[in-house]
């Protein structure tokens, strides 16, 4: 049930992104930050993206990874794969 919830959240995040022809690239190291904080940072990068998520539901998941020159959707996918949501 929890896995289905996170899959739904992931799909909502991905489908809420407006993907331009020239995707914005991001680079950032995350060291033991909450998934909510990582998604919030990605959302603040501006551009054509708007990320919607349930902050409290993702607060307990911690992220430690480096995102290097990836599009925002690819960065989100990397964060989710790290935590196997």
WOJORA-V288535 format. One record per backbone hydrogen bond with DSSP energy under -1.0 kcal/mol. CO is the residue of the C=O (numbers start at 1). NH is the residue of the N-H. E is the energy in kcal/mol with one decimal. If there is no record, write none. Layout:
BEGIN
[[CO:NH:E] [CO:NH:E]]
END
This chain:
BEGIN
[[1:5:-1.9] [2:6:-2.2] [3:7:-2.3] [4:8:-2.2] [5:9:-2.3] [6:10:-2.6] [7:11:-2.5] [8:12:-2.4] [9:13:-2.3] [10:14:-2.8] [11:15:-2.8] [12:16:-1.1] [14:17:-1.2] [26:70:-2.2] [28:67:-3.3] [30:65:-1.8] [33:63:-3.2] [34:38:-2.2] [35:39:-2.6] [36:40:-2.4] [37:41:-2.4] [38:42:-2.2] [39:43:-2.3] [40:44:-1.9] [43:46:-1.1] [58:61:-1.1] [61:35:-2.7] [63:33:-2.0] [65:30:-3.6] [67:28:-2.7] [70:26:-2.8] [71:75:-2.6] [72:76:-2.5] [73:77:-2.3] [74:78:-2.3] [75:79:-2.3] [76:80:-2.3] [77:81:-2.6] [78:82:-2.0] [79:83:-1.2] [80:85:-1.6]]
END
